Amino acid sequence: MSSFAELNVRVIPNASRDEVVGWYGEALKLKTATPPEAGKANKAICALLEKHLKLPKRSVSVVRGQTSQSKTLRIEGLDPAALRERLPQ
């Protein structure tokens, strides 16, 4: 059985660059330069987190909030404790 974790994020689209900003309450704040059109920003933040967490492609997916700035992501391959270790404090 593979391990996974869920992560609440707050996304700022149309930013000047893609970056993991830090914590915004209980959610991780992410910025992406990609506009929120046809799921493009969702794909960009998934790719950003895969790179930041050093995970294979398609390890991160949006499970809630596809059209909202507040989203829940599913992270495959990391349990919640391992995920927290790889994220900014």
NUPA-384563 format. One line per 5 residues: their letters; for each residue x, y, z of N, C-alpha, C. Coordinates in steps of 0.05 Angstrom, whole numbers, plus 5000, padded with zeros to 4 digits. Example, Ala and Ser with C-alpha at 12.3 -4.5 7.8 and 13.67 -1.06 7.14 Angstrom:
// residues 2
as	5264:4886:5156:5246:4910:5156:5264:4934:5156 ~ 5257:4955:5142:5273:4979:5143:5258:5001:5157
// end
This chain:
// residues 89
mssfa	5017:4976:5000:5000:5000:5000:5018:5025:5000 ~ 5013:5043:4982:5029:5067:4980:5019:5088:5000 ~ 5038:5104:5010:5031:5125:5029:5024:5150:5014 ~ 5007:5166:5027:5000:5192:5015:4993:5211:5038 ~ 4993:5237:5031:4985:5257:5050:4968:5277:5035
elnvr	4952:5292:5050:4936:5313:5038:4947:5340:5049 ~ 4947:5360:5032:4958:5386:5039:4939:5408:5029 ~ 4932:5425:5048:4916:5448:5041:4935:5470:5031 ~ 4927:5482:5008:4944:5504:4997:4926:5528:4990 ~ 4939:5551:4989:4926:5576:4980:4942:5585:4956
vipna	4929:5587:4933:4943:5592:4908:4939:5621:4899 ~ 4961:5634:4891:4960:5661:4880:4968:5658:4850 ~ 4948:5659:4832:4955:5657:4803:4965:5684:4792 ~ 4975:5683:4768:4985:5708:4755:5006:5723:4770 ~ 5022:5708:4786:5044:5721:4801:5067:5725:4782
srdev	5088:5738:4792:5111:5744:4775:5128:5719:4770 ~ 5126:5699:4788:5141:5674:4785:5128:5652:4801 ~ 5136:5627:4796:5127:5604:4811:5144:5601:4836 ~ 5131:5599:4859:5146:5596:4884:5129:5585:4907 ~ 5142:5571:4925:5130:5563:4950:5136:5585:4970
vgwyg	5115:5599:4979:5119:5623:4995:5123:5617:5025 ~ 5106:5600:5036:5106:5594:5064:5078:5589:5074 ~ 5074:5588:5099:5048:5581:5111:5030:5606:5113 ~ 5005:5601:5106:4983:5621:5108:4962:5608:5125 ~ 4965:5612:5152:4948:5597:5170:4954:5567:5169
ealkl	4935:5551:5163:4939:5522:5161:4945:5513:5133 ~ 4946:5532:5114:4951:5525:5086:4978:5535:5077 ~ 4990:5520:5059:5016:5528:5046:5009:5547:5023 ~ 5022:5570:5024:5017:5590:5003:5036:5586:4979 ~ 5024:5584:4956:5039:5579:4931:5033:5601:4911
ktatp	5053:5610:4896:5048:5630:4875:5055:5616:4848 ~ 5040:5623:4828:5046:5613:4801:5042:5635:4781 ~ 5059:5636:4761:5057:5656:4740:5035:5648:4720 ~ 5026:5624:4722:5006:5614:4703:4978:5625:4710 ~ 4963:5633:4689:4936:5643:4694:4917:5620:4701
peagk	4895:5625:4715:4877:5604:4723:4857:5598:4701 ~ 4866:5588:4678:4849:5581:4655:4851:5551:4649 ~ 4828:5539:4648:4826:5511:4639:4844:5492:4655 ~ 4848:5497:4681:4864:5480:4698:4894:5484:4695 ~ 4903:5504:4680:4932:5508:4676:4946:5514:4702
ankai	4934:5531:4719:4947:5538:4744:4948:5514:4762 ~ 4928:5497:4762:4929:5472:4778:4952:5455:4770 ~ 4956:5451:4744:4978:5435:4734:5005:5448:4742 ~ 5006:5474:4741:5031:5488:4748:5038:5485:4777 ~ 5018:5487:4795:5025:5484:4824:5031:5455:4831
calle	5019:5436:4817:5026:5408:4821:5055:5403:4813 ~ 5063:5414:4790:5091:5411:4780:5110:5425:4799 ~ 5103:5448:4809:5119:5463:4827:5125:5447:4853 ~ 5104:5435:4864:5107:5419:4889:5122:5394:4883 ~ 5118:5381:4861:5133:5357:4854:5163:5363:4853
khlkl	5170:5385:4841:5198:5393:4840:5209:5400:4868 ~ 5193:5416:4883:5202:5424:4910:5205:5400:4928 ~ 5187:5381:4926:5188:5358:4944:5205:5335:4933 ~ 5216:5339:4908:5232:5318:4895:5217:5292:4892 ~ 5193:5295:4880:5176:5272:4874:5173:5268:4844
pkrsv	5166:5244:4836:5162:5239:4807:5137:5254:4797 ~ 5136:5258:4770:5113:5271:4758:5088:5256:4764 ~ 5066:5270:4766:5039:5259:4772:5037:5248:4801 ~ 5054:5257:4819:5052:5250:4847:5034:5268:4862 ~ 5029:5292:4851:5012:5312:4864:4987:5317:4847
svvrg	4964:5316:4860:4939:5321:4846:4920:5338:4863 ~ 4902:5352:4850:4882:5368:4864:4858:5351:4870 ~ 4851:5349:4896:4827:5332:4902:4803:5349:4910 ~ 4807:5374:4919:4785:5392:4925:4793:5420:4917 ~ 4774:5436:4908:4779:5464:4902:4790:5470:4875
qtsqs	4783:5454:4855:4794:5457:4828:4792:5486:4817 ~ 4771:5500:4824:4767:5527:4814:4770:5549:4835 ~ 4780:5541:4858:4783:5560:4881:4812:5566:4886 ~ 4818:5588:4900:4845:5593:4908:4853:5575:4931 ~ 4834:5565:4947:4839:5547:4969:4834:5518:4958
ktlri	4855:5502:4959:4854:5475:4948:4864:5454:4968 ~ 4857:5430:4963:4869:5407:4977:4883:5390:4957 ~ 4909:5385:4962:4925:5368:4944:4930:5341:4956 ~ 4932:5321:4940:4939:5294:4949:4968:5290:4939 ~ 4986:5283:4958:5014:5279:4953:5020:5249:4956
egldp	5025:5236:4933:5030:5207:4934:5060:5202:4940 ~ 5066:5182:4956:5093:5174:4961:5105:5186:4987 ~ 5090:5203:5001:5099:5214:5026:5076:5212:5047 ~ 5083:5203:5071:5063:5204:5092:5063:5232:5104 ~ 5043:5239:5120:5041:5267:5131:5066:5277:5145
aalre	5079:5259:5160:5103:5268:5175:5126:5274:5156 ~ 5130:5257:5136:5151:5262:5116:5146:5287:5100 ~ 5121:5292:5094:5113:5316:5079:5121:5341:5095 ~ 5114:5341:5120:5120:5365:5137:5150:5370:5139 ~ 5166:5349:5139:5195:5352:5140:5206:5366:5115
rlpq	5193:5362:5092:5203:5373:5067:5192:5401:5061 ~ 5173:5410:5077:5161:5436:5072:5174:5458:5090 ~ 5172:5483:5082:5183:5504:5099:5169:5505:5126 ~ 5184:5512:5146:5172:5514:5173:5161:5542:5176
// end
